[in-house]
Amino acid sequence: MKISNPAIDSFRMYIPITKVEFTPEGEKQLLEKKVITSEAQMKKQMKELINELKNGMKSVEEIEEELEDFNFGLDEEEFKRVAYEVAGLKSKGITIRLLVLEHYHFQEGTNTYLVLLINSKILKEKYLLGITKETIKDIWLELLSLELFYVEFEDFLNGTLVDVDIKADIKDLSPKDFKVCIKELNRISSSGELYLPKRGQKIKNLGLEYGYRKKQHNVRSKPYVKLYHKTVELRYQSRIFTDNFLKDIDIKNLARIEGTIKNKKHLRSLGIKENTLGNLLEKLTEEKILEINWNFLNKHLKMERSIAMVDTKKLNISGKDIEIFDKVRSHMLLEGYSLETIKRRTQSLYNSIGASRPTIRAALKRAEKYYFYILANDKEVEGKKPFLEFMEILGGNLNEKK
């Protein structure tokens, strides 16, 4: 197993209409059919939110999320319902949606935007590479080829993004092994929804989903993240696209982890201040994307059962090492923690008690020693080796933030 192509997978973009020139077809399909959100509509929605808060129907955090999204006029589902879809691309398995939105903003008044919902399938044969600094010009040129509008590349990079999906692929993971991994992950998680084929059915959907993409919730405490088998999805859910563009691409034994950064407030909580396309292409490095998705996943995990302890006397483990041995084993069995995560937790523990650097180095060496000993000799761990490798791949050497 190995990680491949961490990148942006999709986003919804807002470009001020003053930066856009429309073709006659663009005027017909977009300008003449613009969607308007008025001051009266916004005030009505605000009143409804206040009533929901007063009646205990929504928390303060949920209200804050909705207020943040008010700045963009339409939620994702409403946008999809009213936006224009490019028919020529849709027939090949690519969905690109656009609309012109005249929106009343509480602080700024009325502004008008070209709004686009873009996903990496617009890259066609380069789909698995995702949206990166290297592929973004391909996307810009593809959008211009629709002959609906023209926007300068710099203005395109200055577009504002919401609902940003970030992904990383996992190579060399068969559907069978992936199924074992997500079932084990589901056992140690608090709120996942498992998608498995029913007995006797062919595998057409295989994954594990956390959080909610379509309804408001506190995205910082319970972010949306999913793991699914990409090969299965491409062969059964995206067959038209796969047949058109991926015939010569190796998509065998490919899984994916994918998370959603909801809005600017969510982005700032992850240490990124500006939500323009250009800034996100710079700040969402491969390592940062992996770190964020691992962070998202960790927020949904918890220990749910006890484990049988081992008689450490039979193993000739000294008294000072028993605690380290037990912690390593429990982390492996209960939470599927990778070696790097276990070492970080060990270091954090020793730092908290003011241990010296030589003491910490020695403790880390012992933690690593016991990790590999347990992996090779513990019968209860033996059946979890694919899962532990899976979690090792997801966690890697990234900074853990739980």
QUIPE-V360297 format. One record per pair of residues at least 6 apart in sequence whose ideal C-beta (glycine too) atoms are under 8 Angstrom apart, sorted by the first residue. I is the first residue (numbers start at 0). J is the second residue. D is the distance in Angstrom with one decimal. If there is no record, write none. Layout:
BEGIN
I&J&D ; I&J&D
END
This chain:
BEGIN
0&169&5.9 ; 0&170&6.8 ; 0&171&5.2 ; 0&172&5.4 ; 0&388&5.8 ; 0&389&6.7 ; 0&392&4.9 ; 1&169&7.4 ; 1&170&5.2 ; 1&171&6.6 ; 1&392&6.8 ; 2&167&5.5 ; 2&168&7.2 ; 2&169&6.3 ; 2&170&7.7 ; 2&289&6.7 ; 2&392&6.0 ; 2&395&7.0 ; 3&127&7.6 ; 3&167&7.3 ; 3&168&4.3 ; 3&169&7.2 ; 3&170&5.0 ; 3&253&7.9 ; 4&127&5.8 ; 4&128&5.7 ; 4&129&5.5 ; 4&166&8.0 ; 4&167&7.0 ; 4&168&5.4 ; 5&129&7.5 ; 5&165&7.4 ; 5&166&7.1 ; 5&167&4.0 ; 5&285&4.2 ; 5&286&7.8 ; 5&288&4.1 ; 5&289&5.3 ; 6&119&7.3 ; 6&128&6.6 ; 6&129&2.5 ; 6&130&5.8 ; 6&131&5.0 ; 6&165&7.3 ; 6&166&6.4 ; 6&167&7.8 ; 6&285&7.6 ; 6&288&6.9 ; 7&119&7.5 ; 7&129&6.0 ; 7&130&4.0 ; 7&131&7.2 ; 7&163&6.3 ; 7&164&7.1 ; 7&165&5.7 ; 7&166&7.8 ; 7&279&6.8 ; 7&280&7.5 ; 7&283&6.2 ; 7&288&7.8 ; 8&118&6.4 ; 8&119&5.2 ; 8&129&5.8 ; 8&130&6.9 ; 8&164&4.3 ; 8&165&6.5 ; 8&166&4.2 ; 8&257&6.2 ; 9&116&7.4 ; 9&117&6.3 ; 9&118&3.7 ; 9&119&6.5 ; 9&130&7.7 ; 9&162&7.6 ; 9&163&7.5 ; 9&164&4.5 ; 10&116&7.8 ; 10&117&6.1 ; 10&130&7.5 ; 10&160&4.5 ; 10&161&7.4 ; 10&162&6.4 ; 10&163&4.6 ; 10&164&7.1 ; 10&276&7.4 ; 10&279&8.0 ; 11&71&7.7 ; 11&75&6.7 ; 11&78&6.8 ; 11&114&6.7 ; 11&115&7.2 ; 11&116&5.0 ; 11&117&7.8 ; 11&160&6.8 ; 11&161&5.2 ; 11&162&4.7 ; 12&114&6.9 ; 12&115&4.8 ; 12&116&7.9 ; 12&117&6.4 ; 12&158&4.3 ; 12&159&6.9 ; 12&160&5.6 ; 12&276&6.5 ; 13&71&6.6 ; 13&100&7.8 ; 13&112&4.4 ; 13&113&7.7 ; 13&114&5.5 ; 13&158&6.2 ; 13&159&4.5 ; 13&160&7.8 ; 13&161&7.7 ; 14&112&6.1 ; 14&113&4.7 ; 14&114&7.9 ; 14&115&7.5 ; 14&150&6.1 ; 14&154&6.6 ; 14&155&7.0 ; 14&157&7.8 ; 14&158&4.5 ; 14&159&7.9 ; 15&110&6.8 ; 15&111&7.4 ; 15&112&6.0 ; 16&99&6.6 ; 16&111&4.3 ; 16&112&6.1 ; 16&113&5.8 ; 18&150&5.8 ; 18&151&7.1 ; 18&154&4.1 ; 18&157&7.8 ; 19&113&4.9 ; 19&148&5.2 ; 19&149&7.3 ; 19&150&5.2 ; 19&154&7.9 ; 20&148&6.4 ; 20&149&4.5 ; 20&150&7.5 ; 21&29&6.5 ; 21&30&5.6 ; 21&147&7.0 ; 21&148&5.0 ; 22&146&5.3 ; 22&147&5.9 ; 22&148&6.5 ; 22&149&7.5 ; 24&146&6.1 ; 24&147&5.9 ; 25&146&7.6 ; 25&147&3.8 ; 25&148&4.6 ; 28&83&5.1 ; 28&97&8.0 ; 28&147&6.5 ; 29&83&6.2 ; 29&97&6.1 ; 29&98&6.4 ; 29&99&4.7 ; 29&113&7.2 ; 29&147&6.5 ; 29&148&7.3 ; 30&99&5.6 ; 32&83&7.0 ; 32&98&7.4 ; 32&99&7.5 ; 33&98&7.2 ; 33&99&3.9 ; 33&100&6.8 ; 33&101&5.6 ; 33&111&7.3 ; 34&72&7.8 ; 34&73&7.1 ; 34&81&5.7 ; 34&98&5.7 ; 34&99&7.1 ; 34&100&5.2 ; 34&101&7.2 ; 35&100&7.9 ; 35&101&4.6 ; 35&102&7.9 ; 36&72&4.6 ; 36&73&7.2 ; 36&100&7.2 ; 36&101&7.3 ; 36&102&4.8 ; 36&103&5.7 ; 37&103&5.7 ; 38&103&4.6 ; 38&109&7.9 ; 40&103&7.4 ; 41&69&6.6 ; 41&103&5.3 ; 41&105&6.7 ; 44&69&7.0 ; 45&69&7.7 ; 48&57&7.4 ; 48&62&5.6 ; 48&65&6.0 ; 48&66&7.3 ; 51&57&4.6 ; 51&62&7.4 ; 52&59&7.0 ; 52&62&5.3 ; 57&65&7.9 ; 57&215&7.3 ; 58&217&7.2 ; 60&216&7.9 ; 60&217&3.9 ; 60&219&7.9 ; 60&220&7.3 ; 61&215&5.0 ; 61&216&6.0 ; 61&217&6.4 ; 63&264&7.5 ; 64&215&5.1 ; 64&216&7.0 ; 64&217&6.6 ; 64&218&6.1 ; 64&261&7.0 ; 64&262&7.5 ; 64&264&7.7 ; 65&215&5.2 ; 67&261&7.8 ; 67&262&4.7 ; 67&263&7.0 ; 67&264&4.8 ; 67&265&8.0 ; 68&74&6.1 ; 68&161&7.4 ; 68&215&7.8 ; 68&261&7.7 ; 68&262&6.0 ; 69&105&7.2 ; 70&104&6.1 ; 71&102&7.5 ; 71&161&5.5 ; 71&262&7.7 ; 72&100&5.3 ; 72&102&3.8 ; 73&81&7.5 ; 73&100&6.8 ; 73&114&7.8 ; 75&116&7.8 ; 75&162&5.5 ; 75&212&7.8 ; 75&213&7.4 ; 76&213&5.9 ; 78&96&7.0 ; 78&98&7.1 ; 78&114&6.8 ; 78&116&6.5 ; 79&96&6.2 ; 79&116&7.1 ; 81&98&6.3 ; 82&96&3.8 ; 82&97&6.0 ; 82&98&4.4 ; 82&114&7.4 ; 82&116&6.7 ; 83&96&6.7 ; 83&97&5.3 ; 83&98&6.0 ; 84&94&6.4 ; 84&95&7.1 ; 84&96&5.5 ; 85&95&4.9 ; 85&97&7.6 ; 85&145&5.8 ; 85&147&7.9 ; 88&94&7.1 ; 88&95&5.6 ; 88&121&7.5 ; 88&145&7.9 ; 90&239&7.9 ; 91&239&6.7 ; 91&240&6.8 ; 91&243&4.8 ; 91&244&7.6 ; 92&120&6.8 ; 92&237&6.0 ; 92&238&7.7 ; 92&239&3.7 ; 92&240&2.8 ; 92&241&7.4 ; 92&242&7.8 ; 92&243&5.8 ; 92&244&7.6 ; 93&120&4.7 ; 93&121&5.8 ; 93&123&7.6 ; 93&240&6.4 ; 94&118&7.2 ; 94&120&7.4 ; 95&115&7.2 ; 95&116&7.1 ; 95&117&6.4 ; 95&118&7.9 ; 95&121&6.1 ; 95&142&7.6 ; 95&145&7.5 ; 96&115&7.2 ; 96&116&4.3 ; 97&113&6.8 ; 97&114&6.8 ; 97&115&5.1 ; 97&116&7.6 ; 97&147&6.9 ; 98&113&7.9 ; 98&114&5.4 ; 99&111&6.6 ; 99&112&7.3 ; 99&113&5.9 ; 99&114&7.4 ; 100&111&6.9 ; 100&112&5.2 ; 100&114&5.1 ; 101&109&6.4 ; 101&110&7.7 ; 101&111&4.6 ; 102&109&7.0 ; 102&110&5.9 ; 102&111&7.3 ; 102&112&6.8 ; 103&109&5.2 ; 104&110&6.1 ; 113&148&6.5 ; 113&150&7.6 ; 115&142&7.3 ; 115&158&7.9 ; 117&130&7.7 ; 117&138&6.6 ; 117&142&7.7 ; 118&164&7.7 ; 119&126&5.6 ; 119&128&7.7 ; 119&129&5.1 ; 119&130&5.3 ; 119&134&7.9 ; 120&126&5.6 ; 120&237&7.8 ; 120&240&5.8 ; 121&138&5.6 ; 121&141&5.3 ; 121&142&7.6 ; 122&128&6.6 ; 122&129&7.9 ; 122&130&7.5 ; 122&134&5.7 ; 122&137&6.0 ; 122&138&6.7 ; 122&141&7.8 ; 123&243&7.8 ; 123&244&4.5 ; 124&244&5.2 ; 124&245&7.2 ; 124&247&7.7 ; 124&248&6.7 ; 125&134&5.8 ; 125&137&6.6 ; 126&240&7.8 ; 126&244&6.6 ; 126&245&6.9 ; 126&248&7.9 ; 127&168&6.6 ; 127&248&6.7 ; 127&250&7.6 ; 127&253&8.0 ; 128&134&5.5 ; 129&166&6.3 ; 130&138&6.6 ; 130&280&7.7 ; 131&280&6.8 ; 132&280&4.9 ; 132&281&7.4 ; 135&156&7.6 ; 135&276&7.4 ; 135&280&6.1 ; 136&152&7.0 ; 139&152&5.6 ; 139&155&5.3 ; 142&148&7.9 ; 142&155&8.0 ; 143&149&6.2 ; 143&150&7.9 ; 155&276&6.9 ; 156&275&6.9 ; 156&276&5.2 ; 156&277&3.6 ; 156&280&7.6 ; 157&275&5.4 ; 157&276&7.2 ; 157&277&6.4 ; 158&275&6.6 ; 158&276&5.0 ; 159&274&5.8 ; 159&275&6.0 ; 160&274&5.1 ; 160&275&7.0 ; 160&276&5.7 ; 160&279&6.1 ; 161&261&7.0 ; 161&262&5.1 ; 161&263&7.5 ; 161&274&7.0 ; 162&259&6.4 ; 162&260&7.9 ; 162&261&6.5 ; 162&262&7.8 ; 163&259&7.0 ; 163&260&4.4 ; 163&266&7.7 ; 163&274&7.7 ; 163&279&6.6 ; 164&257&5.8 ; 164&258&7.2 ; 164&259&5.4 ; 164&260&7.9 ; 165&257&7.0 ; 165&258&5.7 ; 165&259&7.9 ; 165&260&6.7 ; 165&283&6.3 ; 165&288&4.7 ; 165&291&6.3 ; 165&292&6.4 ; 166&255&5.6 ; 166&256&6.8 ; 166&257&4.3 ; 166&258&7.9 ; 166&288&7.6 ; 166&292&7.8 ; 167&255&7.1 ; 167&256&5.5 ; 167&285&7.9 ; 167&288&6.2 ; 167&289&5.7 ; 167&292&6.2 ; 168&229&6.3 ; 168&253&5.7 ; 168&254&7.1 ; 168&255&5.2 ; 169&253&7.1 ; 169&254&4.2 ; 169&255&6.8 ; 169&256&7.1 ; 169&389&7.7 ; 169&392&5.9 ; 169&393&7.8 ; 170&252&6.9 ; 170&253&6.1 ; 171&252&5.4 ; 172&180&7.6 ; 172&228&7.7 ; 172&252&5.6 ; 172&253&7.3 ; 172&254&4.6 ; 172&389&7.2 ; 173&252&5.0 ; 174&202&5.6 ; 174&205&5.9 ; 174&228&5.2 ; 174&230&6.8 ; 174&231&5.8 ; 174&252&7.8 ; 176&385&5.1 ; 176&389&7.9 ; 177&205&6.4 ; 177&228&5.0 ; 177&254&5.1 ; 177&389&8.0 ; 178&195&6.7 ; 178&205&6.2 ; 179&385&5.8 ; 179&386&6.6 ; 180&385&6.3 ; 180&386&5.0 ; 180&389&4.3 ; 181&193&6.6 ; 181&205&7.5 ; 181&206&6.8 ; 181&207&4.2 ; 181&226&6.0 ; 182&193&7.1 ; 182&195&7.7 ; 183&335&6.8 ; 183&383&6.6 ; 183&386&4.4 ; 184&191&7.3 ; 184&207&6.1 ; 184&226&7.4 ; 184&300&8.0 ; 184&335&6.8 ; 184&386&7.3 ; 184&389&7.9 ; 184&390&7.9 ; 185&191&5.0 ; 185&193&5.0 ; 185&207&5.8 ; 186&303&6.7 ; 187&300&5.7 ; 187&301&6.9 ; 187&302&6.7 ; 187&303&6.1 ; 187&333&6.4 ; 187&334&5.7 ; 187&335&6.3 ; 188&207&7.7 ; 188&209&6.9 ; 188&299&5.1 ; 188&300&5.4 ; 188&301&7.1 ; 189&299&5.7 ; 189&300&7.1 ; 189&301&4.8 ; 190&209&6.1 ; 190&210&7.7 ; 190&221&7.2 ; 190&299&5.8 ; 191&207&5.0 ; 191&208&6.6 ; 191&209&5.2 ; 191&299&6.5 ; 192&207&7.2 ; 192&208&4.7 ; 192&209&7.6 ; 193&206&7.8 ; 193&207&5.4 ; 194&204&4.8 ; 194&205&6.3 ; 194&206&4.7 ; 194&207&7.1 ; 194&208&7.1 ; 194&227&7.4 ; 195&205&6.6 ; 196&202&4.7 ; 196&203&6.5 ; 196&204&7.2 ; 196&205&7.1 ; 202&228&7.8 ; 202&231&5.5 ; 202&235&7.8 ; 203&231&6.9 ; 203&235&4.3 ; 203&236&7.5 ; 204&227&7.8 ; 204&231&6.9 ; 204&232&7.6 ; 204&235&7.3 ; 204&236&7.2 ; 205&227&6.4 ; 205&228&4.3 ; 205&231&4.9 ; 206&225&5.9 ; 206&226&5.9 ; 206&227&3.1 ; 206&228&6.7 ; 206&232&8.0 ; 207&225&6.7 ; 207&226&4.9 ; 207&227&7.5 ; 208&223&7.9 ; 208&224&7.8 ; 208&225&4.2 ; 208&226&8.0 ; 208&227&7.9 ; 209&221&7.4 ; 209&222&7.8 ; 209&223&6.9 ; 209&224&5.1 ; 209&225&6.9 ; 209&295&7.6 ; 209&296&7.3 ; 209&299&4.3 ; 210&216&6.8 ; 210&218&7.4 ; 210&221&5.0 ; 210&222&5.6 ; 210&223&3.8 ; 210&224&6.4 ; 210&259&7.9 ; 210&295&8.0 ; 210&299&7.4 ; 211&221&7.8 ; 211&223&6.4 ; 212&223&4.9 ; 212&259&6.2 ; 218&259&7.7 ; 218&261&4.4 ; 218&262&7.8 ; 218&265&5.1 ; 219&265&6.3 ; 219&268&5.0 ; 220&298&6.7 ; 221&298&6.5 ; 221&299&7.1 ; 222&258&6.1 ; 222&259&6.9 ; 222&261&7.9 ; 222&265&7.7 ; 222&294&8.0 ; 222&295&4.2 ; 222&298&6.2 ; 223&258&6.5 ; 223&259&4.3 ; 223&261&7.7 ; 223&295&7.6 ; 224&256&7.0 ; 224&257&7.0 ; 224&258&4.1 ; 224&259&7.5 ; 224&292&6.3 ; 224&295&4.0 ; 224&296&5.4 ; 224&299&7.2 ; 225&256&7.5 ; 225&257&5.5 ; 225&258&7.8 ; 226&254&6.8 ; 226&255&7.1 ; 226&256&5.1 ; 226&257&7.8 ; 226&296&7.9 ; 227&254&7.1 ; 227&255&5.9 ; 227&257&7.6 ; 228&253&7.4 ; 228&254&5.1 ; 228&255&7.7 ; 229&250&6.9 ; 229&253&4.3 ; 229&254&6.0 ; 229&255&4.4 ; 230&250&5.4 ; 230&251&6.1 ; 230&252&6.3 ; 230&253&4.8 ; 230&254&7.8 ; 232&255&7.9 ; 233&240&7.5 ; 233&241&4.7 ; 233&245&6.7 ; 233&250&5.4 ; 233&253&8.0 ; 234&241&6.5 ; 234&250&7.8 ; 241&250&7.2 ; 256&292&5.0 ; 256&296&7.1 ; 256&393&6.4 ; 257&292&7.4 ; 258&291&6.3 ; 258&292&4.6 ; 258&295&4.3 ; 258&296&7.9 ; 260&266&5.5 ; 260&269&6.8 ; 260&291&7.4 ; 262&274&7.6 ; 263&274&4.6 ; 266&272&7.8 ; 266&274&5.2 ; 266&279&8.0 ; 269&291&5.8 ; 269&294&7.8 ; 271&278&7.3 ; 271&279&7.1 ; 271&282&4.7 ; 271&283&7.5 ; 272&278&7.9 ; 283&291&7.9 ; 286&397&6.5 ; 289&395&6.3 ; 289&397&5.4 ; 290&397&4.4 ; 290&398&5.9 ; 290&400&7.5 ; 292&393&7.7 ; 293&393&5.9 ; 293&394&5.7 ; 293&395&7.6 ; 293&397&5.7 ; 293&399&7.1 ; 294&399&7.7 ; 294&400&4.8 ; 294&401&7.4 ; 296&393&6.8 ; 297&399&7.0 ; 297&400&7.5 ; 297&401&4.5 ; 298&401&7.1 ; 300&334&6.3 ; 302&333&4.5 ; 302&334&6.1 ; 303&333&7.7 ; 304&333&7.2 ; 306&328&7.5 ; 306&329&6.1 ; 306&332&5.0 ; 306&333&6.4 ; 306&379&7.0 ; 307&379&6.8 ; 308&325&7.0 ; 309&324&7.7 ; 309&325&7.9 ; 309&328&6.8 ; 309&377&7.4 ; 311&321&5.0 ; 311&324&6.0 ; 311&325&7.6 ; 314&324&7.7 ; 316&324&5.4 ; 320&365&5.6 ; 320&369&7.6 ; 323&345&6.8 ; 323&362&6.3 ; 323&365&5.4 ; 323&366&5.6 ; 323&369&6.5 ; 324&369&4.9 ; 326&341&7.8 ; 326&344&7.7 ; 326&345&7.4 ; 326&366&8.0 ; 327&341&5.7 ; 327&366&5.5 ; 327&369&4.7 ; 327&370&5.5 ; 327&373&6.5 ; 328&369&7.4 ; 328&373&5.4 ; 328&377&6.9 ; 328&380&7.5 ; 330&336&4.1 ; 330&340&7.5 ; 330&341&5.2 ; 330&344&7.0 ; 331&341&7.5 ; 331&370&7.1 ; 331&373&6.2 ; 331&374&7.6 ; 331&380&5.9 ; 331&383&7.4 ; 331&387&6.3 ; 332&379&6.3 ; 332&380&6.4 ; 332&383&7.1 ; 335&383&7.4 ; 335&386&5.7 ; 335&387&6.1 ; 335&389&7.7 ; 335&390&4.1 ; 336&344&7.4 ; 336&390&6.6 ; 336&394&7.2 ; 337&387&7.4 ; 337&390&5.2 ; 337&391&3.9 ; 337&393&7.6 ; 337&394&3.9 ; 337&395&7.2 ; 338&367&6.5 ; 338&370&5.1 ; 338&391&6.5 ; 339&391&7.5 ; 339&394&6.1 ; 339&395&6.6 ; 339&396&5.2 ; 339&397&7.9 ; 340&394&5.0 ; 340&399&5.6 ; 341&366&5.9 ; 341&370&6.2 ; 342&363&5.3 ; 342&366&5.7 ; 342&367&6.7 ; 343&398&8.0 ; 343&399&5.6 ; 344&399&7.9 ; 345&362&5.7 ; 345&363&5.9 ; 345&366&4.7 ; 346&359&5.8 ; 346&362&7.7 ; 346&363&6.3 ; 349&358&6.5 ; 349&359&4.6 ; 349&362&5.5 ; 350&359&7.0 ; 354&362&7.4 ; 373&380&5.4 ; 374&380&6.1 ; 374&384&6.9 ; 374&387&7.0 ; 380&387&7.5
END
